[in-house]
Amino acid sequence: MKKPKDFIRSEVEKTPPSGIRKYFDMLHGMDDVISLGVGEPDFTTPWQIRESAIHALEKGRTHYTSNNGILQLREALSLMLHQKYNLNYDPKDQIIITVGASEAIDIAIRSIAGCGDEVIIPQPCFVAYKGCVNFTGAKAVPLQLSEDNCFKLTVDQLEKCITDKTKAIILAYPNNPTGAVMTKEELAPIADYLSKKDIMVISDEIYAELTYGMKHTSFAEFENMHDKVIYVNGFSKAYSMTGWRLGYVCAHRDIISQMIKIHQYAIMCAPSFVQYAAIDALKQCDGDVINMRNEYDARRRYIYNGLKNIGIDCFEPKGAFYVFPNIRKTGLTSEQFCDRLLMEHKVLVVPGTAFSDAGEGFFRATYASSLENIKEALKRIERFMKTLK
Ligand SMILES: Cc1ncc(COP(=O)(O)O)c(C=O)c1O
């Protein structure tokens, strides 16, 4: 007779769990640890949004919504996307409200990729992409980004990875874990090149609101690519709403009309009262987003300069809320560095290898943590670095 594990599909079994999990398990039973590990805002969701959810609950808005999400929210998103990023998505049939950007990424990949297809994933990258591609039976093709080029993607790199099986590429700027951004001028040649290929782009722009000193350019803005981009975003990062689980995906109506079936059968709809609160987030919370962004920016500069003063090489991040320092000089692997920093000096950061093999020699620290925590973490990191000399 078969054992329960014999029923598991090999694509699922072969996919390892997220490399970040081990570090949270190690935290158990440890006191006085400073965590720069979790990739989520440390701010509580702005009060207006919480109040709006409470009102929605009081009014009994506790039922299923339309599968695509409530029209009022889709209309507010369509307007915001047009005003901020010059994107044009029809609220009626080009937007699906999802359970976080995570679901949006999953249904985007599932709707276009399957056995025999290849999906290019520039790395280091967010932990979920490879797993989501593996689960469909498609092949995840790694594209190694280089620190020397500030972790930006080039046409040359892309050209080397494309085969006649390439179905899609996942683009993610501003980037987790590197904090890299790409400007309009830098993205334009990629758009030009891809516009002549039969390849879809899944553009994960969850950190669009968190750029420092420059305006975000959406990959969907390029006229020649608009119909070939599946645009992913969500409320987790900009509005500090990670636990609310709300995201959205926008695309050509021929894609959305198919993608909605996966969402319909797997999820039904995103939570109703959360969707109502999100309307107020979009309409009333621009000021909160700006305040949080300014605070991240101050912390970003502090941690970046602090690491450099300690003698750690660090590429200057211009987006999201992560630094991705290079620790090759220490002679330790990413994992050895992070294990020892946690066990000997009680600072939690994540090894670059959690974000693919391309992350070896780096660690990721988030500055979505108080300045006080960051200051103390830097002191401890300095002490640790002295023991390595
Ligand atoms: C690049 C990137 N995309 C998507 C997500 C998932 O976001 P959500 O909370 O909306 O599912 C994250 C979360 O860390 C992320 O870093």
The ligand as an SDF file (V2000), in Angstrom:
LIG
                    3D

 16 16  0  0  0  0  0  0  0  0999 V2000
    8.5070   41.1720   -4.0040 C   0  0  0  0  0  0  0  0  0  0  0  0
    7.3260   40.7130   -3.2160 C   0  0  0  0  0  0  0  0  0  0  0  0
    6.2050   40.3710   -3.8740 N   0  0  0  0  0  0  0  0  0  0  0  0
    5.1130   39.9260   -3.2220 C   0  0  0  0  0  0  0  0  0  0  0  0
    5.1030   39.8170   -1.8460 C   0  0  0  0  0  0  0  0  0  0  0  0
    3.8590   39.3000   -1.1670 C   0  0  0  0  0  0  0  0  0  0  0  0
    3.0600   40.3540   -0.7640 O   0  0  0  0  0  0  0  0  0  0  0  0
    1.6060   40.1350   -0.1290 P   0  0  0  0  0  0  0  0  0  0  0  0
    1.7290   40.3650    1.3390 O   0  0  0  0  0  0  0  0  0  0  0  0
    0.7700   41.1890   -0.7830 O   0  0  0  0  0  0  0  0  0  0  0  0
    1.1490   38.7760   -0.4660 O   0  0  0  0  0  0  0  0  0  0  0  0
    6.2370   40.1630   -1.1090 C   0  0  0  0  0  0  0  0  0  0  0  0
    6.2690   40.0060    0.3490 C   0  0  0  0  0  0  0  0  0  0  0  0
    7.2900   40.0580    0.9940 O   0  0  0  0  0  0  0  0  0  0  0  0
    7.3830   40.6330   -1.8200 C   0  0  0  0  0  0  0  0  0  0  0  0
    8.4940   40.9950   -1.1720 O   0  0  0  0  0  0  0  0  0  0  0  0
  1  2  1  0
  2  3  1  0
  2 15  2  0
  3  4  2  0
  4  5  1  0
  5  6  1  0
  5 12  2  0
  6  7  1  0
  7  8  1  0
  8  9  2  0
  8 10  1  0
  8 11  1  0
 12 13  1  0
 12 15  1  0
 13 14  2  0
 15 16  1  0
M  END
$$$$
